[in-house]
Amino acid sequence: MPKQIFIFLLFTLIFTFDLFAVQPDPYQPDSQIPTEYSGMNLVWSDEFNAVGKPNAAYWIYENGFVRNEELQWYQSNNANCANGTLILEAKRERKLNPNYVAGSTDWKKNRQYADYTSACIKSPGLVKYQFGRIEVRARINTSKGSWPAIWTLGETGEWPSNGEVDIMEFYRVSDVPTILANVAWGTSTRWSAKWDSSKKPLSYFTGKDANWVAKFHTWRMDWNKDSINLSLDNELINYTLLNQTINATGITPQNPFLQKHYFLLNLAIGSNGGDPSQTTFPLKYEVDYIRVYQKSISSDIKPIASELNKCVVYPNPASNYIRVQHPETINSIEITDLFGRVLENVPPYSISNSDIFSLSGLKNGVYLLKLKVGNAIEVSKLIIKK
């Protein structure tokens, strides 16, 4: 069988499986076995199926007042596993601040009490990875005052030069409830970050699904040596090219996203989350699982590519355009349906003058992107969502 036909049949089989896979109940934890991805292995996960405290081999707790002049006192009591989920619970309860100093200008010391408690768990020194696909299924609380997050930090360097990836944040931007996906790195000013941030109002999601807030959703980070793509329920929210994420001169590491990162899951109260004084407590933030996939052969993955591909295509899913980059000369580009019928054919002249190509003539769906490079043909999946 010719190599090109074999690759086409393989991709068609994989994509057909993806399209018709049984979807979990969006209102319940997912009890199915973890998703399998072609060319990737599940190298670590926490399914939070225990009863009681999170696994101490993976997680430690933050304690007290920690960051952003938030209102909550972090403590381990507010992080527990039950019914197949990690539950981070925020409560309205008074907590004595043992570090209180009357008249101090330090926000961590000038409050005699905290009026709220919550939890943050993190994995420094225990669970850390460089490159791969990170998936987190969670149900967030969107009440006023609530600030849940799924994020990573680099293991070396001072913030923000160590690099921060916010796979998910929810808070209020100009008092508008907003879902955010961010990447941050260091500038020449200490503790001042350069942000690549994407913001979508909560109404963008609830306008399409009135029950969105009541459901679990899957946040994903696809990370390789070239880019970080952040997605929500398979919709690309933000993508960042790593040739742009260079710390200011003289600050190490040079690129904070070419090192291992560890995970943080937390529910903050107040600050960016807004005033919680009129909100009914407790608030619950539920995490169904966190999973890390990596390539079978190496620790790097392409956003959409087979094991043999060197092509980088983004965004994906795409809407009105894609960028196509390859270290070698691309002779031709075809976009076909899953049966191999050519729908778009990009001439060599267009390829040599641009790496941006319009998708205006294509409808929502799954397609194959076929690149001819020398005597080889590379095939990648392309998802279009407008």
C-alpha positions in Angstrom: 0.0 0.0 0.0 1.5 3.4 -0.9 2.6 5.4 2.1 0.2 8.4 1.3 -2.9 6.1 1.2 -1.9 4.4 4.5 -1.5 7.8 6.3 -4.9 9.0 4.9 -6.7 5.8 6.1 -5.1 6.0 9.5 -6.1 9.6 10.0 -9.6 8.9 8.7 -10.0 6.1 11.3 -8.7 8.3 14.1 -10.9 11.2 13.3 -14.0 9.1 12.9 -13.4 7.7 16.4 -13.0 11.2 17.8 -16.2 12.4 16.2 -18.3 9.5 17.5 -16.7 8.8 20.9 -19.2 8.7 23.8 -19.3 12.0 25.6 -19.5 12.0 29.5 -22.5 13.5 31.3 -21.6 17.2 31.5 -23.2 17.5 35.0 -21.3 14.6 36.5 -17.6 13.5 37.0 -16.4 11.5 34.1 -16.2 7.8 35.0 -14.8 6.7 31.6 -11.2 5.6 31.1 -9.0 8.5 30.0 -9.1 9.6 26.4 -6.4 8.1 24.2 -4.7 10.3 21.6 -2.8 9.0 18.7 1.0 9.3 19.1 0.7 10.3 22.8 0.9 8.5 26.1 -0.9 9.4 29.3 2.2 9.9 31.5 0.6 11.2 34.7 -2.9 12.0 36.0 -4.8 12.6 39.2 -8.4 11.5 38.9 -9.2 12.6 42.5 -11.1 9.3 43.1 -9.9 9.0 46.7 -12.1 10.1 49.6 -10.4 12.6 51.9 -7.3 14.7 51.3 -5.6 15.1 47.9 -2.7 12.8 47.3 0.3 14.0 49.3 2.6 12.4 46.7 1.4 15.0 44.3 0.2 18.1 46.2 1.1 20.5 48.9 -1.0 23.4 50.3 -0.6 27.1 50.4 -1.2 28.7 53.7 -2.4 32.1 54.9 -2.5 35.3 52.8 -0.4 34.6 49.7 -0.9 37.0 46.7 -2.9 39.8 45.0 -4.3 41.2 48.3 -7.0 38.6 48.1 -9.4 38.2 51.0 -9.2 34.5 51.7 -6.9 32.7 54.2 -5.6 29.6 52.5 -5.7 26.4 54.5 -5.7 22.6 53.9 -9.1 22.1 55.5 -10.8 23.6 52.5 -9.4 21.0 50.0 -11.0 17.6 50.0 -11.8 14.8 47.5 -15.3 13.3 47.3 -17.5 11.7 44.7 -14.7 11.5 42.2 -13.7 15.2 42.3 -11.4 17.5 44.1 -13.5 20.1 45.9 -11.9 23.5 46.7 -14.4 25.2 49.0 -14.5 28.9 50.0 -16.2 29.7 53.3 -17.2 32.9 55.0 -15.6 32.4 58.3 -13.3 34.5 60.5 -9.7 33.3 60.8 -7.2 34.9 63.2 -4.0 36.1 61.4 -1.1 35.0 63.5 1.2 37.4 61.6 -0.9 40.5 62.5 1.1 43.7 63.2 -0.9 46.8 64.1 -0.1 49.7 61.8 1.9 47.6 59.3 1.9 48.7 55.7 2.2 45.0 54.6 -1.2 43.8 53.5 -0.4 40.3 54.8 0.2 41.7 58.3 -2.2 44.6 58.7 -5.3 42.5 58.8 -6.1 41.1 62.2 -8.5 38.6 60.8 -9.4 37.0 57.5 -13.1 36.9 56.8 -12.9 34.1 54.3 -11.1 30.8 54.0 -10.3 28.7 50.9 -7.7 26.4 49.4 -4.8 26.3 46.9 -3.0 23.1 46.1 0.2 23.0 44.1 2.9 20.5 42.9 6.4 22.0 43.1 9.1 19.4 43.5 6.4 16.6 43.2 4.8 16.8 39.8 6.4 18.8 37.0 6.6 18.5 33.2 8.0 20.1 30.1 5.9 20.0 27.0 2.8 17.9 26.4 -0.9 18.2 26.5 -2.4 19.1 29.9 -6.2 18.5 30.3 -8.2 19.6 33.3 -12.0 18.9 33.6 -13.6 21.2 36.1 -16.8 23.0 37.1 -16.3 26.5 38.3 -18.2 28.8 40.5 -19.0 32.2 38.9 -20.5 34.0 41.9 -19.3 37.5 42.6 -16.1 37.4 44.5 -15.1 34.0 43.1 -11.7 33.7 41.3 -10.9 30.0 40.4 -7.8 29.2 38.4 -5.9 26.3 36.7 -2.3 27.4 36.2 1.4 26.5 36.0 4.7 28.1 37.1 8.2 27.4 36.0 10.4 25.7 38.6 13.3 28.1 38.3 13.4 31.9 38.3 11.6 34.6 40.3 8.0 35.5 39.2 7.3 36.4 36.5 10.6 35.5 34.9 9.9 31.8 35.8 6.9 32.0 33.4 3.2 31.6 34.2 0.5 29.9 32.2 -3.1 30.5 33.2 -4.9 27.6 31.5 -8.1 28.9 33.1 -8.9 32.0 35.2 -12.4 33.3 35.9 -12.9 36.8 37.4 -14.4 40.1 36.7 -12.9 42.5 34.1 -14.5 46.0 34.6 -17.2 44.1 36.5 -17.9 41.8 33.6 -17.6 38.1 34.4 -14.8 36.8 32.2 -13.0 33.6 31.2 -9.3 34.2 30.7 -6.4 32.3 29.2 -3.0 33.9 29.7 0.8 33.5 29.3 3.2 35.8 31.2 7.0 36.3 31.4 9.5 38.7 32.7 10.3 42.3 31.9 13.1 44.7 32.9 11.0 45.8 35.9 11.0 43.4 38.8 7.6 41.7 39.5 6.1 43.3 36.4 5.0 40.8 33.7 4.6 40.9 30.0 1.2 39.3 29.3 -0.3 37.6 26.3 -3.9 37.5 27.5 -7.2 36.4 25.9 -10.5 37.4 27.5 -13.9 36.1 26.7 -17.0 37.3 28.6 -18.9 34.6 30.4 -21.9 35.6 28.3 -20.1 34.3 25.2 -20.5 30.8 26.6 -23.8 31.1 28.4 -25.3 32.7 25.3 -24.7 29.4 23.5 -25.6 27.2 26.5 -27.9 28.6 29.2 -26.7 25.7 31.5 -23.0 26.3 30.9 -22.2 27.3 34.5 -23.8 24.1 35.9 -21.6 21.9 33.7 -18.1 20.5 33.8 -15.8 21.8 31.1 -12.4 20.7 29.8 -9.5 23.2 29.7 -6.5 22.2 27.7 -2.9 23.3 27.2 -0.9 22.1 24.2 2.7 23.0 24.7 5.8 22.3 22.6 9.1 24.1 21.9 7.4 26.4 19.5 4.1 27.4 21.0 1.5 27.2 23.8 -2.2 26.7 22.7 -4.9 27.1 25.4 -8.4 25.7 24.7 -11.7 25.4 26.3 -14.0 22.5 25.2 -11.9 22.1 22.0 -12.2 25.8 21.2 -8.9 27.6 20.9 -8.9 30.6 23.3 -5.3 31.8 23.1 -2.1 30.8 21.4 1.4 32.1 22.1 4.6 31.6 20.0 7.5 30.9 22.2 9.9 32.9 20.1 8.1 35.9 21.6 8.3 34.8 25.3 11.9 36.0 26.0 12.7 37.5 29.4 14.3 40.9 29.5 18.1 40.9 28.9 20.1 39.6 31.8 17.2 37.8 33.4 17.3 34.0 33.7 15.9 31.7 32.5 16.1 33.3 29.0 12.8 31.6 28.0 10.7 30.4 30.9 8.6 28.1 28.8 11.6 25.9 27.8 11.8 24.5 31.4 9.6 22.3 33.5 6.5 23.7 35.1 4.4 22.6 38.1 0.7 22.9 38.6 -1.6 25.0 40.8 -5.3 24.7 41.4 -7.0 27.4 43.6 -10.1 29.3 44.5 -9.3 32.9 45.5 -11.9 35.3 46.9 -12.1 39.1 46.3 -9.5 41.2 44.5 -10.1 40.6 40.8 -13.0 38.3 41.7 -15.0 41.3 42.9 -16.8 42.1 46.2 -18.1 38.9 47.8 -20.0 40.6 50.6 -23.5 39.9 49.1 -22.6 36.4 47.9 -24.0 33.3 49.5 -21.3 31.0 50.8 -19.9 28.4 50.7 -18.6 28.4 47.1 -17.4 25.2 45.5 -14.9 24.7 42.7 -14.8 21.1 41.5 -11.9 19.5 39.6 -12.7 16.1 38.0 -9.2 15.3 36.8 -5.9 16.7 35.6 -4.0 14.7 33.0 -0.7 15.0 31.2 0.0 13.4 27.8 3.3 13.4 26.0 4.5 12.1 22.7 5.4 8.4 22.6 8.9 9.0 21.3 9.9 12.4 22.7 8.6 14.9 25.3 7.5 17.4 22.6 4.3 17.5 20.7 3.1 19.5 17.7 -0.3 21.2 18.1 -1.7 19.2 15.1 0.8 16.8 13.5 1.6 13.2 13.1 4.8 11.8 14.5 6.6 12.5 11.3 5.4 16.0 10.8 7.5 19.1 11.2 4.6 21.4 10.2 3.2 23.9 12.7 -0.4 25.0 12.1 -2.2 27.5 14.3 -4.8 28.4 15.5 -6.5 25.0 15.6 -9.4 24.9 15.9 -9.5 27.8 13.4 -12.2 30.1 12.2 -11.3 32.5 9.3 -7.6 31.8 8.7 -4.6 29.6 9.6 -0.9 30.1 9.7 1.3 27.3 8.3 5.0 27.1 9.1 7.6 24.5 8.2 11.4 24.5 8.4 11.6 23.3 4.8 10.2 24.7 1.6 6.5 23.9 1.1 5.7 23.0 -2.5 1.9 22.8 -2.2 -0.9 22.9 0.3 -4.3 21.1 -0.1 -7.2 21.1 2.3 -9.4 18.0 1.7 -12.4 16.4 3.4 -12.0 13.1 5.3 -12.7 11.2 2.0 -9.7 12.9 0.3 -11.7 15.3 -1.9 -9.7 18.5 -2.5 -11.6 21.5 -1.3 -8.8 24.2 -1.3 -5.6 24.2 -3.3 -3.0 26.8 -2.4 -0.7 27.6 -5.4 3.1 27.8 -4.9 3.1 31.6 -5.5 0.8 32.2 -2.5 2.9 30.0 -0.3 6.1 31.8 -1.0 4.6 35.2 -0.2 2.6 34.4 3.0 2.2 31.9 5.7 -1.4 33.1 6.4 -4.2 31.4 4.4 -7.9 32.2 4.3 -10.6 29.7 5.3 -13.5 31.8 4.2 -14.7 29.3 1.7 -14.9 26.4 4.2 -17.7 25.5 6.7 -17.4 24.2 10.2 -16.0 20.6 10.4 -13.0 18.4 10.4 -10.6 18.5 7.4 -7.2 17.2 6.4 -4.4 19.6 5.7 -1.9 18.0 3.2 1.5 19.6 2.7 3.9 18.5 0.0 7.5 19.1 1.2 10.1 17.8 -1.2 9.0 14.2 -2.1 7.1 13.7 1.2 3.5 14.4 2.1 2.6 15.5 5.6 -1.0 15.2 6.8 -2.5 17.0 9.7 -6.0 17.4 11.2 -7.7 20.8 10.8 -10.8 21.7 12.8 -12.8 24.7 11.7 -15.2 26.4 14.1 -16.7 29.8 13.1 
